[in-house]
Amino acid sequence: MSSEDGLRTMNELAHVLSVEHRLMERLLLKLLEGRCLLDLGEVGVLHDTALGLERAVDRLQEAALRRSMLVYELALALEVSESALSLGGLARVAGEPFGRIFAEHRIALLDIAEEIQAATRAVLQSQSAEIGDGALLGATRRLSATGVVDADFLR
């Protein structure tokens, strides 16, 4: 991979990280919306919220797959193992402006991942999570089981 290809890959990775962050914000919004609807006993729209949550999880997984492919390309270019390329590691070795960009993405992704984990726990612990057809609970359980962001990548 040429240095031009490496820069193009880092640029694309920065874009995918931005997309992931926006998708995580959408996912958090759906979780918070679901929690509010549960608290209010609004059964009629819970199913739609659960579908939105499922779509957000699916889109986030697609973005994570694209990110993994880009990290693999960078690992080949830098001649290191893919597992050695965490977001923190990339921030240290990428050089400017990508080092700063990756460091900022790391902080933002860690923050929103923490918020999503808290919101997920709140929905799962809700006494009214079984209200309606259980779709919100099912979607939240799926989210909990699959995780949001690869924790190893964020280190």
N, C-alpha and C positions, 0 to 999 in steps of 0.2 A: 504494500500500500504506500503510495507516495505521500509526501507531507501535505500536498493539496487534498488528497483523499482523506487523510487523517483530520484535517481541518473541516472538511465537509461533513465527516462522520461526527465530529464533536459538535458542530453547529446543529446537525440533525438531532443529536442526543439532547442538546439544550432545548430544542423545540419540543421533543417528546416529553421531556421533564415538565415543561410548561403545560402541555396537554394533560399530563398525569395530574398535575396540581389542580387544574380546572375541573377535571373529572372527580377528584377527591372532594373539592368544594361542593360539587353537585350531589355527590353521595352523602356528604355531611348534611346538606340541606334536606335531603329526603329522609334521613334518619331523624332529624329534629322535627320535621313535619310529621312523621309517623308518631313520634313520641307525644307531640301536642295533640294529635287526633286521638290517640289512646287515652290521654288524660281527660279529653273532652267527651269521650265516648262516641265520637263521630264515626260510626261503623260504615256508613255509606261510601265514604271515599278512601277507606283504608286500602282496599284492593288496588286502586289506582296508584296510591303511594307505594305500595309493595312492588307493583310492576315497574314504576320509575326507579326504585331501588335496585331491582334485578337488572334493569337496563344499564344503570350506572356501574354496577359491579362488572357486567359483561364488557362494557366499553373500557373500564379501567384495566381489566385483565388483558384486553387486546393491546392497549398502550404499553403495559408491562412486558408483554411478549416482544413488541417492537423495540423497547428499551433493551431487553436482554440480547436481542440480535445485534444491536449497535455496540453494546458493551463487548460482545464477543469479537466483533470486527476490530474494535480498539485494542483488545487484548492481543489479537494476532499482530496488529501493526506495531504495538509496543513490545511484543515478544514476552508477554507475561501471562500467567494463568488468568482465566476469566474470574476466578474466585478472588484473585488479588485486587481486582478493580472495583472497589467500593466507591460510593459517591465522594466520600471524604478523601480517599486515595486519589481519585481523579482530580479533585480540587487541588491537591498538593502537587501533582505532576503535570497538569495540563498547560500551565503557563497562562499568561494573560491574553485575552480577557476571560478565557474559559475557566481558569482556576477560580476566579471570583464568582463567575456565573454558577458554577457547580456548587460552590460553597453556599451561595444564597439559596439555591434550589434545595440543598440538603437541609438547611435550617427550616425552610418553609414546609418541606415534606414531612420532616419530623414533627413539627408543630401540628399540622393538620392530621397526621396519622394518630397523634395522641388524642386530639379532639374526637376523631372518628371512633377510636377505641372506647372512650368514655361514653359517647352517645350510643354505641352498640351495646355496652353493658347496661345502660339505662333502659333501653328497649327490652333487652333480654330479662331484666329483673323486674320489669313492670308487672304489676298484678293483673293488668288488663290486656296483656300482650296476646291473649288467646281470643280477644274480641273478633267478631266477624268470622271470616273463613280461615283465619290463621295465616294468611298470605304474608303479612308483614313479619310475623314471627319467623316464618320459614325463610324469607329473604334475609332477615337479620342473622339467623343461624348460619345460612350459607356464607354471608359476609364474614362472620366470626370464624368459620371453619377455613375459609380460603385466605384470610388475612387481606390487608389492604395494600401494603407495600412490603417488598422484600426487605426485612430488617437487616439482613447481612449487607445488602447493597447500600443502605443508608449509613452504615458505620463509618 
